[in-house]
Amino acid sequence: MKKFDKDRLILGLAGPVLALVVAIALTTVVLLVSGTNPWEPYRIMFESASYVDVQVLIVNQAGTYYLAALAVAVGFRMNLFNIGVDGQYRLAAMMAALVGASVSLPGPLQIALIVITAMLVGAFWSGIAGILKTTRGVSEVVSTIMLNSIATSLVAWLILPKNFGEQPPGSNNLTTGEIPESAWFPGLSMGAEAGEIYGFTFVAALCGVIYWFVLGRTRFGFDLRATGASESAAQASGVDAKKMILTSMLISGGIAGLVGMPTLLGDTHTYSLDFPTGIGFTGITIALLGRNHPLGIAFSALLIAFLDKSSASLDQYGYEKEIATIMQGLIVISVVVSYELVRRYGLRRQQQKVGEELAAGGAIRTEADSGPGTGPGSGPGTDSDSLSKNDKSDKGAAL
């Protein structure tokens, strides 16, 4: 049975906890400098989160954030920085909405078609960056940033009424047309006033379980993590590093394609100009704060969703709701700094433990050397032999 490593657990929790404490402290300082009450906004946010309808909004938003963070985390575990999740999910959501609005199938088949389309589009868009990296050595950071811009322009062109979009009468908004009600993903009703939790939020939780199992309990997951830790060492052990890079980007993009599904299938049922944006970048923050662990990502997603939804009522009390945005930005900075501090402390602690174990091993050997069978009278010829040896050693030491 594997021994419980208390130090590893403490070090794993130390980074996020330290980051949150520092972020809250710095936000409080910002509020003090701006001449406002530093505690009242926190009270208002917690009070707002006590209402069931706000709690439903938080859970729904957390499900979307969770998928975005998982997409980022897959790349992080491979030592890849897929910064293009935002473009991948928006393009995937739009193409899935177009397919869903133009094809008529029985409900479950229609939902499956929409979801598969979203995953394939997301994987295709991230796969471009993967191919550029494996064949031309182009950094995935540069290529995915550029692909974000291209995706934004492509979506804006596709949604024009002269192409595939529609403009509702009396509105300046552009949409892809509404998905039939038979293809709406059923949710969990929390009452007439509170609304319902998106059904796809539970699919997001299932994706987290699959992520944990594949990366932590399969050969593929081991190869992926090994390649991320050392590409040359993985190649020496027979792993095709380039294939793993491309596969990781495809998986990351496929998960990114699911990011828009909770909103598309559970709320809007169409893609329009006011479809949520920026979620991919928020996913980076959540993946960092959760240390790429599915459980840590879940708590981080709930925290960021709490900041987003509970801060909406701040302006009603004379406070800027951008306080939550400031805190999120400070969390990102604090995460980087705190994790580096924890990493350095962990290295020192590891060196200290190795030194203690070596010292303990030396003490055991010394005790064994001085045990029975080495003293005078322990056997024939012991007295003369030991005395002569001691004399020689004393003379050698004197010389």
C-alpha positions as CSV (number, residue, x, y, z in Angstrom):
1,M,0.0,0.0,0.0
2,K,1.4,3.4,-1.0
3,K,2.5,5.5,2.0
4,F,0.7,8.7,2.6
5,D,3.0,11.6,1.9
6,K,2.0,14.4,4.3
7,D,4.7,16.8,3.0
8,R,3.5,16.5,-0.6
9,L,-0.1,17.2,0.4
10,I,1.0,20.3,2.5
11,L,3.2,21.6,-0.4
12,G,0.4,21.0,-2.9
13,L,-2.1,23.1,-0.8
14,A,0.4,25.7,0.2
15,G,0.6,27.3,-3.3
16,P,-3.1,28.0,-3.9
17,V,-3.7,29.0,-0.2
18,L,-0.8,31.4,-0.2
19,A,-1.9,32.8,-3.6
20,L,-5.5,33.5,-2.3
21,V,-4.3,35.1,0.9
22,V,-1.9,37.4,-1.0
23,A,-4.6,38.3,-3.6
24,I,-7.2,39.1,-0.9
25,A,-4.6,41.2,1.0
26,L,-3.6,43.1,-2.1
27,T,-7.2,43.7,-3.0
28,T,-7.9,45.1,0.4
29,V,-4.9,47.4,0.1
30,V,-6.3,48.6,-3.3
31,L,-9.7,49.3,-1.7
32,L,-8.0,51.2,1.2
33,V,-6.0,53.3,-1.2
34,S,-9.1,54.2,-3.2
35,G,-10.8,55.5,-0.1
36,T,-13.5,52.9,0.2
37,N,-14.5,50.4,2.9
38,P,-12.2,47.4,2.4
39,W,-14.6,44.9,4.1
40,E,-18.0,45.9,2.8
41,P,-17.6,44.5,-0.7
42,Y,-16.7,41.1,0.7
43,R,-19.8,41.1,2.8
44,I,-22.0,42.1,-0.1
45,M,-20.6,39.4,-2.3
46,F,-21.1,36.6,0.3
47,E,-24.6,37.9,1.0
48,S,-25.4,37.9,-2.7
49,A,-24.1,34.3,-3.0
50,S,-26.6,33.2,-0.4
51,Y,-29.5,33.5,-2.8
52,V,-30.4,30.3,-4.7
53,D,-30.6,31.9,-8.1
54,V,-27.1,33.3,-7.8
55,Q,-25.9,29.9,-6.6
56,V,-27.3,28.4,-9.8
57,L,-25.5,31.0,-11.9
58,I,-22.3,30.2,-10.0
59,V,-22.6,26.5,-10.6
60,N,-23.4,26.9,-14.3
61,Q,-20.5,29.3,-14.8
62,A,-18.2,27.0,-12.9
63,G,-19.1,24.1,-15.3
64,T,-18.1,26.2,-18.3
65,Y,-14.9,27.4,-16.6
66,Y,-14.1,23.8,-15.6
67,L,-14.1,22.6,-19.2
68,A,-11.9,25.6,-20.3
69,A,-9.4,24.8,-17.5
70,L,-9.3,21.1,-18.4
71,A,-8.4,22.0,-22.0
72,V,-5.6,24.2,-20.8
73,A,-4.5,21.6,-18.2
74,V,-4.0,18.9,-20.8
75,G,-1.5,21.2,-22.6
76,F,0.2,22.1,-19.3
77,R,0.7,18.4,-18.4
78,M,2.5,18.1,-21.7
79,N,4.5,21.2,-21.1
80,L,2.5,23.0,-23.8
81,F,0.8,26.4,-23.5
82,N,-2.5,26.2,-25.4
83,I,-3.4,29.9,-25.2
84,G,-5.9,29.5,-28.1
85,V,-8.7,27.8,-26.1
86,D,-10.8,31.0,-26.5
87,G,-10.7,30.9,-30.3
88,Q,-11.1,27.2,-30.4
89,Y,-14.3,27.1,-28.3
90,R,-15.9,30.1,-30.1
91,L,-15.4,28.7,-33.5
92,A,-16.5,25.3,-32.4
93,A,-19.6,26.7,-30.7
94,M,-20.6,28.6,-33.8
95,M,-20.1,25.7,-36.2
96,A,-22.0,23.4,-33.8
97,A,-24.8,25.9,-33.7
98,L,-25.0,26.1,-37.5
99,V,-25.1,22.3,-37.8
100,G,-27.7,22.1,-35.0
101,A,-30.0,24.7,-36.6
102,S,-29.8,23.3,-40.1
103,V,-30.1,19.5,-39.4
104,S,-33.2,17.8,-38.0
105,L,-32.7,14.5,-36.2
106,P,-34.2,12.8,-33.2
107,G,-33.3,14.7,-29.9
108,P,-30.4,12.5,-28.6
109,L,-28.9,12.1,-32.1
110,Q,-29.1,15.8,-32.7
111,I,-27.4,16.5,-29.4
112,A,-24.7,14.0,-30.2
113,L,-24.1,15.5,-33.6
114,I,-23.8,19.0,-32.1
115,V,-21.3,17.9,-29.5
116,I,-19.2,15.8,-31.9
117,T,-19.1,18.7,-34.3
118,A,-17.9,21.0,-31.6
119,M,-15.2,18.6,-30.5
120,L,-14.0,18.0,-34.1
121,V,-13.8,21.7,-34.9
122,G,-12.0,22.5,-31.7
123,A,-9.5,19.7,-32.3
124,F,-9.0,20.8,-35.9
125,W,-8.2,24.3,-34.9
126,S,-5.8,23.4,-32.2
127,G,-4.3,20.7,-34.4
128,I,-3.1,23.4,-36.8
129,A,-0.8,24.7,-34.0
130,G,0.2,21.1,-33.2
131,I,1.3,20.4,-36.8
132,L,3.2,23.7,-37.0
133,K,5.1,22.8,-33.8
134,T,5.9,19.2,-34.7
135,T,6.9,19.9,-38.3
136,R,8.3,23.5,-38.2
137,G,9.1,24.0,-34.6
138,V,6.7,27.0,-34.3
139,S,5.9,27.8,-30.7
140,E,2.4,26.9,-29.8
141,V,2.1,30.2,-27.8
142,V,2.6,32.2,-31.0
143,S,0.5,30.1,-33.3
144,T,-2.5,29.8,-30.9
145,I,-2.5,33.5,-30.3
146,M,-2.6,34.1,-34.1
147,L,-5.2,31.5,-34.5
148,N,-7.4,33.2,-31.9
149,S,-7.4,36.3,-34.1
150,I,-8.1,34.3,-37.2
151,A,-11.0,32.5,-35.4
152,T,-12.5,35.8,-34.4
153,S,-12.4,37.1,-37.9
154,L,-13.7,33.9,-39.4
155,V,-16.7,33.8,-36.9
156,A,-17.5,37.4,-37.8
157,W,-17.5,36.6,-41.5
158,L,-19.5,33.4,-41.2
159,I,-22.3,35.0,-39.1
160,L,-23.0,37.6,-41.7
161,P,-26.6,37.3,-43.1
162,K,-25.1,37.0,-46.6
163,N,-23.2,33.9,-45.5
164,F,-24.7,31.7,-42.8
165,G,-26.1,34.1,-40.2
166,E,-29.5,35.6,-39.5
167,Q,-30.6,39.0,-38.3
168,P,-33.8,38.8,-36.2
169,P,-36.4,41.5,-37.1
170,G,-35.9,44.7,-35.2
171,S,-32.5,43.7,-33.8
172,N,-28.9,44.6,-34.6
173,N,-27.8,41.2,-33.3
174,L,-26.7,38.4,-35.7
175,T,-27.4,34.7,-34.9
176,T,-27.0,31.3,-36.5
177,G,-30.6,30.4,-36.0
178,E,-32.2,28.5,-33.1
179,I,-31.5,24.9,-32.4
180,P,-34.8,22.8,-32.3
181,E,-36.2,22.4,-28.8
182,S,-35.8,18.6,-29.2
183,A,-32.0,19.1,-29.2
184,W,-31.9,21.2,-26.0
185,F,-29.9,19.5,-23.3
186,P,-32.1,18.8,-20.2
187,G,-31.1,20.4,-17.0
188,L,-31.8,20.1,-13.3
189,S,-34.6,22.5,-12.2
190,M,-34.0,24.3,-8.9
191,G,-37.4,26.1,-8.8
192,A,-39.3,28.6,-10.9
193,E,-37.3,31.6,-9.5
194,A,-33.9,30.0,-9.3
195,G,-33.8,28.4,-12.8
196,E,-32.0,25.2,-13.6
197,I,-28.5,23.9,-13.5
198,Y,-27.3,23.1,-17.1
199,G,-27.3,19.4,-17.8
200,F,-23.9,19.8,-19.5
201,T,-22.5,20.9,-16.2
202,F,-22.7,17.3,-15.1
203,V,-21.0,16.3,-18.4
204,A,-18.2,18.7,-17.4
205,A,-17.8,16.9,-14.1
206,L,-17.6,13.5,-16.0
207,C,-14.9,15.0,-18.2
208,G,-12.9,15.7,-15.1
209,V,-13.2,12.1,-14.0
210,I,-12.0,10.9,-17.4
211,Y,-9.1,13.4,-17.3
212,W,-8.0,12.0,-13.9
213,F,-8.2,8.4,-15.0
214,V,-6.5,8.8,-18.4
215,L,-3.6,10.9,-17.2
216,G,-3.1,9.1,-13.9
217,R,-4.0,5.5,-14.6
218,T,-3.2,4.7,-18.2
219,R,0.0,4.1,-20.2
220,F,-1.0,7.0,-22.5
221,G,-1.2,9.3,-19.6
222,F,2.2,8.3,-18.3
223,D,3.7,8.8,-21.7
224,L,2.1,12.2,-21.9
225,R,3.4,13.3,-18.6
226,A,6.8,11.8,-19.2
227,T,7.1,13.6,-22.5
228,G,6.1,16.9,-20.8
229,A,8.7,16.4,-18.1
230,S,11.6,15.5,-20.5
231,E,11.1,15.1,-24.2
232,S,14.6,13.6,-24.8
233,A,14.2,11.1,-22.0
234,A,10.8,10.1,-23.3
235,Q,12.3,9.5,-26.8
236,A,15.1,7.5,-25.3
237,S,12.4,5.2,-23.7
238,G,10.7,4.6,-27.0
239,V,8.0,7.3,-26.8
240,D,7.3,9.3,-30.0
241,A,7.5,12.8,-28.6
242,K,6.2,14.5,-31.7
243,K,3.2,12.2,-31.9
244,M,2.5,12.9,-28.2
245,I,2.7,16.7,-28.8
246,L,0.2,16.5,-31.7
247,T,-2.1,14.2,-29.8
248,S,-2.1,16.4,-26.8
249,M,-3.0,19.5,-28.8
250,L,-5.8,17.6,-30.5
251,I,-7.2,16.4,-27.1
252,S,-6.9,19.9,-25.7
253,G,-8.7,21.4,-28.6
254,G,-11.4,18.7,-28.5
255,I,-12.1,19.6,-24.8
256,A,-12.0,23.3,-25.7
257,G,-14.8,22.6,-28.3
258,L,-17.0,21.5,-25.4
259,V,-16.6,24.8,-23.5
260,G,-19.5,26.5,-25.3
261,M,-21.9,23.6,-25.0
262,P,-23.3,24.3,-21.5
263,T,-24.4,27.8,-22.7
264,L,-25.4,26.7,-26.3
265,L,-27.4,23.6,-25.3
266,G,-28.7,24.9,-21.9
267,D,-29.4,28.6,-22.4
268,T,-29.1,30.5,-25.6
269,H,-29.7,27.6,-28.1
270,T,-28.0,29.7,-30.7
271,Y,-24.7,31.4,-31.4
272,S,-24.9,35.2,-31.6
273,L,-22.6,38.3,-31.3
274,D,-23.2,38.4,-27.5
275,F,-22.0,34.8,-26.9
276,P,-19.6,34.8,-24.0
277,T,-16.0,35.5,-24.8
278,G,-12.7,35.4,-22.8
279,I,-13.5,32.1,-21.1
280,G,-10.4,30.5,-22.5
281,F,-8.1,33.0,-20.8
282,T,-10.0,32.6,-17.5
283,G,-9.4,28.9,-17.9
284,I,-5.6,29.5,-17.8
285,T,-6.0,31.2,-14.4
286,I,-8.1,28.3,-13.1
287,A,-5.8,25.6,-14.3
288,L,-2.8,27.4,-12.7
289,L,-4.6,27.9,-9.4
290,G,-5.9,24.3,-9.4
291,R,-2.4,23.0,-10.2
292,N,-3.8,21.0,-13.2
293,H,-5.5,18.6,-10.8
294,P,-9.2,17.9,-11.6
295,L,-10.3,18.4,-8.0
296,G,-8.2,21.6,-7.6
297,I,-9.5,22.9,-10.9
298,A,-13.1,22.3,-9.7
299,F,-12.6,24.4,-6.5
300,S,-10.8,27.1,-8.5
301,A,-13.6,27.2,-11.1
302,L,-16.2,27.6,-8.3
303,L,-14.1,30.4,-6.8
304,I,-13.7,32.4,-10.0
305,A,-17.4,31.8,-10.8
306,F,-18.3,33.1,-7.3
307,L,-16.2,36.3,-7.9
308,D,-17.9,36.8,-11.3
309,K,-21.5,36.3,-10.3
310,S,-21.5,37.6,-6.7
311,S,-19.8,40.9,-7.7
312,A,-22.7,41.8,-10.1
313,S,-24.6,43.5,-7.3
314,L,-21.7,45.6,-6.1
315,D,-22.6,48.6,-8.2
316,Q,-26.0,48.8,-6.5
317,Y,-24.2,49.7,-3.3
318,G,-21.8,52.2,-4.8
319,Y,-18.9,49.8,-5.4
320,E,-17.3,49.0,-8.7
321,K,-17.9,45.4,-9.7
322,E,-14.5,45.4,-11.4
323,I,-13.2,44.7,-7.9
324,A,-13.6,41.0,-8.8
325,T,-11.6,41.5,-12.0
326,I,-8.8,43.1,-10.0
327,M,-8.8,40.2,-7.6
328,Q,-8.7,37.7,-10.4
329,G,-5.7,39.5,-11.9
330,L,-4.0,39.5,-8.5
331,I,-4.6,35.8,-8.2
332,V,-2.7,35.2,-11.4
333,I,0.3,37.2,-10.2
334,S,0.1,35.6,-6.7
335,V,-0.1,32.1,-8.2
336,V,3.1,32.5,-10.1
337,V,5.0,34.0,-7.2
338,S,3.6,31.6,-4.5
339,Y,4.3,28.5,-6.6
340,E,7.9,29.5,-7.1
341,L,8.3,30.1,-3.4
342,V,6.7,26.8,-2.5
343,R,8.8,25.0,-5.2
344,R,12.0,26.4,-3.7
345,Y,11.0,25.5,-0.2
346,G,10.1,22.0,-1.4
347,L,13.5,21.5,-2.9
348,R,15.2,22.6,0.4
349,R,12.9,20.3,2.3
350,Q,13.7,17.4,0.0
351,Q,17.4,18.0,0.4
352,Q,17.0,18.2,4.2
353,K,15.2,14.9,4.3
354,V,17.8,13.2,2.1
355,G,20.5,14.5,4.5
356,E,18.6,13.2,7.5
357,E,18.2,9.8,5.9
358,L,21.9,9.6,5.0
359,A,22.8,10.6,8.5
360,A,20.4,8.0,10.0
361,G,21.9,5.3,7.6
362,G,25.4,6.2,8.8
363,A,24.4,5.9,12.4
364,I,23.0,2.5,11.8
365,R,26.1,1.3,10.1
366,T,28.3,2.7,13.0
367,E,26.1,0.9,15.5
368,A,26.4,-2.3,13.6
369,D,30.2,-2.1,13.4
370,S,30.4,-1.6,17.1
371,G,28.0,-4.5,17.9
372,P,28.7,-8.1,19.2
373,G,31.7,-9.9,17.7
374,T,34.0,-6.8,17.6
375,G,34.9,-6.3,21.2
376,P,37.6,-8.1,23.3
377,G,37.0,-11.7,24.3
378,S,34.5,-12.3,21.5
379,G,36.5,-15.1,19.9
380,P,39.8,-16.9,19.7
381,G,42.7,-14.5,19.1
382,T,40.5,-11.5,19.5
383,D,42.5,-9.8,22.2
384,S,45.8,-9.9,20.5
385,D,44.4,-9.2,17.0
386,S,42.3,-6.2,18.2
387,L,45.2,-4.8,20.2
388,S,47.6,-5.1,17.4
389,K,45.1,-3.5,15.0
390,N,44.4,-0.7,17.4
391,D,48.2,-0.1,17.8
392,K,48.6,0.1,14.0
393,S,45.7,2.4,13.6
394,D,47.0,4.7,16.4
395,K,50.4,4.8,14.8
396,G,48.8,5.5,11.4
397,A,46.8,8.3,12.9
398,A,49.8,9.8,14.6
399,L,51.8,9.7,11.4
